[in-house]
Amino acid sequence: HVQLVESGGGTVQAGGSLKLTCRITDYTFERYCLGWFRQAPGKEREAVAGHQILERRDYVSEAVKGRFTSSRDNRKNTFDLQMISLKPEDTGMYYCAAGRSFGVAWNPTDPATYNWWGQGTQVTVS
């Protein structure tokens, strides 16, 4: 049974930094795809970053490019999101996702690409 647990959210001032960690259990970590999404109140869930493990393909949204970096640790079974130069518009609930998609089936911007989701961690930038 795959489980994802996010941590590291909090409240920071604009210009500050946070590191989110997604811990993944019971997952063939080295084979498939991982992603970070966020959702602000009243808005749709949007992709922030993604990684296709086997093919070593990465995605970062234009809104966070140059500020957010995702990385994985196979030994720890974690997928991190390092965020710097945070802006008030980065405020939202951040979700980690994992899935089986690869090749052309992997659309990092589509939530339907992913099979498992965490409960989310809140990020507030004032």
Beta strands, then each sheet from edge to edge (+ up, - down):
strand 1: 3-7
strand 2: 10-12
strand 3: 18-25
strand 4: 33-39
strand 5: 46-52
strand 6: 57-60
strand 7: 68-73
strand 8: 78-83
strand 9: 92-99
strand 10: 116-117
strand 11: 121-125
sheet 1: 1+ 3- 8+ 7-
sheet 2: 2+ 11+ 9- 4+ 5- 6+
sheet 3: 2+ 11+ 9- 10+
end
